[in-house]
């Protein structure tokens, strides 16, 4: 990810009677107050699914392969098969509308608060510091299962698929008291039979092989044989042409890669989650979650609850409440928690990763005693958690 300086640096106020930061949830603030706003992020889980669509297409002359080339190893039916080739986990921090806070300005003294472009708190009294810019992913739910056009075969024939057919008709003419049958030749163009076309194509392949062999042996009909790179180009072109001709007998195989992005935003309930992301079928590929033609691909999220003891401690101090209408002395930050994320398919775990989930954690506030202009405080902006407290030189 790219590094960038803080996009926004605000000047805000510290109370003149000692260090004090008065903070309220934005939903409860008095509109008449002069405030500075910052946000704590919530975590969105991004799952990237890469699939492969394998196409097998029979050639128009597949039934004649044994007759002319002595092999029956050909594609005999058109078939498409899908498979999941790769699963990737990722996270994106998003502003949490339930955790947007206002710093109330009162009794001016200078100090600075550093915010990211997204409005996340990044530090206090930081002057020259680099942070990572968040490259947010778009929320895409692509359930496209439209059938692809068949792979086309190049028209490489040197003979027409039509030929002239002559029919002899007779008409009776009365001459010298004798009726004479006079022939009439009628020409018409008709399509050659598939057998005839296959025979001509096979002959053309044998001619190409003969020409290639002559070049390799240095034989010619009185003409100068090319050398070096020119000879290689000619042989490569003959090989390419033969392969295209042979595809008309053997068939073609192709592969199409597709990318699907799914996003899930956990609630703050901190409960075990089982979310059907989509369904998958070898015949149809990625399908919507409610389509019965496929097997469910499930996101299983298991919170570790590492911060449960911290939460109980904060509740006992009455710092974290469901309705925060009182002022807080100090900047509110978050202590995030961890969850084990698993992708399950056909009752098997196909991907697993431990992920930091911000909204599973707890809120806390920095003690007011530490705030002054000589103290620098740094946060992890993508989590809203405390990173470093240091004395400025």
C-alpha positions in Angstrom: 0.0 0.0 0.0 1.1 3.6 -0.6 2.4 5.8 2.1 1.0 9.3 2.5 1.1 12.1 5.0 -2.0 12.9 7.1 -4.6 14.4 4.8 -6.2 16.5 7.6 -4.6 18.3 10.5 -6.9 20.2 12.8 -6.2 22.7 15.5 -8.3 22.0 18.6 -8.5 23.3 22.2 -7.3 22.1 25.5 -9.0 23.5 28.6 -6.9 26.1 30.4 -7.4 24.6 33.8 -5.2 21.6 33.1 -5.2 19.1 30.3 -8.7 18.1 29.4 -10.4 16.7 26.3 -14.2 16.8 26.5 -15.7 14.2 24.1 -19.2 13.2 23.3 -20.9 10.9 20.8 -22.0 13.1 17.8 -25.6 11.9 18.2 -25.8 13.6 21.6 -23.9 16.8 21.0 -25.4 20.3 21.4 -25.6 21.9 18.0 -24.4 25.2 19.4 -21.1 23.8 20.4 -17.9 24.4 18.5 -16.6 20.9 17.8 -14.1 18.8 15.9 -15.3 15.4 14.7 -13.4 12.1 14.4 -14.5 8.6 13.8 -13.6 5.1 15.0 -13.6 2.5 12.2 -15.5 -0.8 11.9 -14.2 -3.7 10.0 -15.6 -5.0 6.7 -14.4 -8.5 5.7 -13.6 -8.8 2.0 -13.5 -12.2 0.4 -12.1 -12.5 -3.1 -13.1 -15.7 -5.0 -11.2 -16.6 -8.2 -12.8 -19.3 -10.4 -11.8 -21.1 -13.6 -14.2 -21.9 -16.3 -12.9 -24.9 -18.3 -14.4 -25.2 -21.8 -14.2 -28.4 -23.9 -15.6 -28.0 -27.4 -15.8 -30.7 -30.0 -14.5 -30.1 -33.5 -16.9 -30.3 -36.5 -15.0 -33.3 -37.9 -14.4 -35.2 -34.6 -16.2 -38.3 -36.0 -13.5 -38.7 -38.8 -10.4 -38.5 -36.5 -10.1 -42.2 -36.2 -10.5 -42.7 -40.0 -7.8 -40.3 -41.1 -5.4 -40.1 -38.1 -5.9 -43.4 -36.3 -6.8 -42.0 -32.9 -10.0 -41.8 -31.0 -8.7 -39.5 -28.3 -10.9 -36.5 -29.1 -13.4 -34.3 -27.4 -16.8 -35.8 -28.3 -19.2 -33.5 -26.4 -19.3 -29.8 -25.6 -18.8 -29.4 -21.9 -18.2 -26.6 -19.4 -16.9 -27.2 -15.9 -16.3 -24.6 -13.1 -13.9 -24.8 -10.2 -12.8 -22.4 -7.4 -9.1 -21.8 -7.8 -8.3 -19.3 -5.1 -9.8 -17.7 -2.0 -8.3 -14.5 -0.4 -9.3 -12.8 2.8 -8.9 -9.0 3.3 -10.3 -6.3 5.5 -11.3 -2.6 4.9 -11.9 -0.1 7.7 -15.1 1.9 7.3 -16.4 4.8 9.4 -18.7 3.5 12.1 -21.8 5.7 12.4 -22.2 4.5 16.0 -18.7 5.6 17.0 -18.4 9.2 15.6 -17.3 11.6 18.4 -17.0 15.3 18.9 -14.3 17.1 20.7 -15.8 20.2 22.4 -13.7 23.4 22.0 -13.5 25.5 25.2 -11.0 27.9 26.7 -8.4 28.0 23.9 -4.9 26.6 24.2 -3.3 25.2 21.1 -2.8 21.5 20.3 -3.2 19.4 17.2 -5.1 16.3 16.4 -4.2 14.2 13.3 -6.9 12.6 11.2 -6.8 10.5 8.1 -8.5 11.2 4.9 -11.4 9.0 6.1 -11.8 10.9 9.3 -10.2 8.3 11.6 -8.1 9.4 14.5 -4.4 8.9 13.9 -2.6 10.8 16.5 -2.2 13.8 18.8 0.7 16.3 18.5 2.2 14.4 15.6 4.1 16.8 13.3 6.0 14.8 10.7 4.6 11.3 10.5 3.7 8.9 7.7 0.7 6.5 7.7 -0.7 4.0 5.2 -3.4 5.1 3.0 -6.4 2.8 3.0 -7.2 1.3 -0.4 -10.9 0.5 0.1 -12.4 -2.1 -2.1 -15.7 -1.7 -3.8 -18.6 -3.8 -2.6 -19.3 -6.1 -5.5 -21.7 -9.1 -5.6 -21.3 -10.5 -9.1 -23.6 -13.4 -9.7 -23.1 -13.5 -13.5 -23.7 -17.0 -14.9 -24.4 -16.0 -18.5 -23.3 -18.6 -21.0 -20.2 -17.8 -22.9 -20.1 -17.9 -26.7 -18.5 -21.0 -28.1 -14.9 -20.9 -29.1 -14.8 -20.2 -32.8 -12.8 -22.2 -35.3 -10.9 -20.3 -37.9 -11.9 -20.8 -41.6 -8.6 -22.3 -42.9 -10.0 -24.3 -45.8 -8.3 -24.1 -49.1 -11.1 -25.8 -50.9 -14.7 -24.6 -51.1 -17.3 -26.3 -49.0 -19.4 -26.3 -52.2 -18.8 -28.1 -55.4 -20.4 -28.2 -58.9 -22.7 -31.1 -59.6 -23.8 -31.9 -63.2 -27.1 -33.5 -63.9 -28.0 -34.9 -67.4 -31.5 -34.4 -68.5 -33.1 -35.5 -71.7 -35.7 -33.9 -73.9 -37.5 -35.6 -76.8 -37.2 -33.9 -80.1 -39.1 -34.9 -83.3 -36.7 -35.0 -86.2 -37.5 -36.6 -89.7 -40.5 -38.4 -88.4 -38.3 -39.8 -85.6 -38.4 -38.9 -81.9 -34.8 -38.3 -80.7 -33.7 -37.9 -77.1 -31.4 -34.9 -76.8 -29.2 -34.6 -73.6 -29.2 -31.4 -71.6 -26.3 -30.9 -69.1 -27.4 -28.8 -66.1 -24.9 -27.5 -63.6 -25.7 -26.6 -60.0 -23.6 -25.8 -56.9 -24.2 -28.1 -53.9 -22.6 -28.4 -50.5 -20.0 -31.1 -50.1 -20.8 -33.8 -47.7 -19.1 -33.7 -44.3 -17.2 -36.8 -45.2 -15.8 -35.1 -48.3 -14.8 -31.9 -46.4 -13.1 -34.0 -43.7 -11.1 -35.9 -46.4 -9.9 -32.7 -48.1 -9.0 -31.2 -44.7 -7.0 -34.3 -43.8 -5.2 -34.2 -47.1 -4.3 -30.5 -46.5 -2.8 -31.5 -43.1 -0.7 -34.2 -44.7 0.6 -31.6 -47.3 1.5 -29.2 -44.5 3.5 -32.0 -42.7 5.2 -32.9 -46.0 6.2 -29.2 -46.6 7.5 -28.9 -43.0 9.6 -32.1 -43.4 11.0 -30.9 -46.7 12.1 -27.6 -45.0 13.7 -29.6 -42.1 15.6 -31.9 -44.5 16.7 -29.0 -46.7 14.8 -30.2 -49.8 13.3 -27.8 -52.3 12.1 -27.7 -55.9 14.9 -25.6 -57.2 14.1 -22.7 -54.9 16.5 -21.4 -52.2 15.8 -22.8 -48.7 15.5 -19.9 -46.1 18.0 -20.1 -43.2 18.3 -19.0 -39.6 15.4 -17.0 -38.2 13.5 -17.0 -41.5 13.4 -20.8 -41.5 12.3 -20.9 -37.9 9.4 -18.5 -38.6 8.3 -20.6 -41.5 8.3 -23.8 -39.5 6.5 -22.1 -36.6 3.8 -20.9 -39.0 3.4 -24.4 -40.4 3.1 -25.8 -36.9 0.5 -23.2 -36.0 -1.5 -23.8 -39.1 -1.5 -27.6 -38.6 -2.6 -27.1 -35.0 -5.6 -25.0 -36.1 -6.5 -27.7 -38.7 -6.2 -30.5 -36.2 -8.5 -28.6 -33.8 -11.2 -29.2 -36.3 -10.8 -32.9 -35.6 -9.6 -33.1 -32.0 -11.6 -30.2 -30.6 -10.6 -27.2 -28.4 -9.9 -26.6 -24.8 -10.2 -23.2 -23.3 -10.0 -21.6 -19.8 -11.7 -18.4 -18.6 -10.7 -16.9 -15.2 -13.3 -14.9 -13.2 -13.0 -12.8 -10.1 -15.8 -12.3 -7.5 -15.7 -10.0 -4.5 -17.9 -10.5 -1.5 -18.1 -8.2 1.5 -19.5 -8.9 5.0 -19.7 -6.4 7.8 -20.2 -8.1 11.2 -22.5 -6.5 13.7 -21.3 -5.6 17.2 -23.1 -8.5 18.8 -19.9 -10.5 19.1 -21.7 -13.7 18.3 -20.7 -16.7 16.2 -21.7 -16.0 12.6 -22.7 -18.4 9.8 -23.3 -16.4 6.6 -24.0 -18.1 3.2 -21.9 -15.9 0.8 -23.0 -17.7 -2.4 -23.6 -21.1 -3.8 -21.3 -23.0 -6.2 -21.9 -25.6 -8.9 -19.4 -27.3 -11.2 -22.0 -27.0 -13.9 -23.1 -23.4 -13.4 -20.3 -21.8 -11.3 -21.0 -19.0 -8.8 -24.8 -18.7 -8.0 -26.8 -16.5 -5.6 -27.1 -17.6 -2.0 -30.7 -18.6 -2.5 -30.2 -20.7 -5.6 -30.8 -24.4 -4.9 -28.7 -25.6 -7.9 -25.5 -25.1 -6.1 -23.8 -26.0 -2.8 -23.6 -23.3 -0.1 -20.2 -21.6 0.5 -20.4 -20.4 4.1 -18.4 -17.7 6.0 -18.0 -19.0 9.6 -16.9 -16.3 12.1 -15.9 -17.3 15.6 -15.0 -14.4 18.0 -12.2 -15.1 20.4 -13.5 -12.7 23.0 -10.0 -11.8 24.2 -11.3 -8.4 25.4 -14.2 -9.8 27.5 -12.4 -9.1 30.8 -11.6 -5.6 29.7 -15.2 -5.1 28.8 -16.3 -6.2 32.3 -13.8 -3.9 33.9 -14.9 -0.9 31.9 -18.6 -1.7 32.6 -17.8 -1.8 36.3 -16.2 1.7 36.0 -19.3 2.9 34.1 -17.1 4.1 31.3 -18.8 2.1 28.5 -22.5 2.3 28.4 -25.1 1.7 25.8 -26.2 5.4 25.9 -23.2 7.7 26.2 -24.6 11.2 26.9 -22.1 12.4 29.5 -18.8 14.1 28.7 -15.6 12.0 28.6 -12.4 13.6 29.7 -9.9 12.3 27.1 -9.9 10.9 23.6 -12.1 7.8 23.2 -10.3 4.9 21.4 -11.0 1.3 20.8 -9.4 -2.0 21.9 -10.3 -4.3 19.0 -10.8 -8.1 19.2 -9.9 -11.1 17.1 -12.1 -13.6 15.3 -11.3 -16.8 13.4 -12.8 -16.6 9.9 -13.3 -19.8 7.9 -14.8 -20.5 4.5 -16.6 -23.8 4.5 -17.7 -25.8 1.4 -19.0 -29.3 1.3 -18.5 -29.6 5.0 -14.8 -28.9 4.6 -12.8 -25.8 5.7 -11.2 -24.5 2.5 -9.7 -21.3 3.9 -9.0 -20.0 7.4 -7.6 -16.7 8.8 -7.5 -14.8 12.1 -8.9 -11.3 11.5 -9.0 -8.2 13.7 -12.6 -7.1 14.0 -12.9 -3.6 15.4 -16.5 -3.7 16.4 -16.0 -6.9 18.5 -13.8 -4.9 20.8 -14.4 -2.4 23.6 -14.1 1.4 24.0 -11.8 3.2 26.4 -10.6 6.8 27.0 -7.1 8.0 27.6 -6.4 9.4 31.1 -6.5 13.2 31.1 -3.3 13.5 33.2 -1.1 12.5 30.2 -2.2 15.3 27.9 0.1 18.2 27.2 1.9 19.7 24.3 5.1 17.7 25.0 3.3 14.4 24.7 2.8 12.7 21.3 0.1 10.0 21.0 -0.2 7.7 18.0 -3.1 5.5 17.1 -3.6 2.6 14.6 -6.1 4.5 12.4 -7.5 1.3 10.7 -8.5 0.0 14.2 -8.9 3.2 16.3 -6.6 1.6 18.9 -3.7 3.1 20.8 -0.2 2.5 19.3 2.3 4.7 21.1 2.7 7.4 23.7 6.0 9.3 23.7 7.6 12.5 25.0 8.5 15.0 22.2 12.1 16.1 21.9 
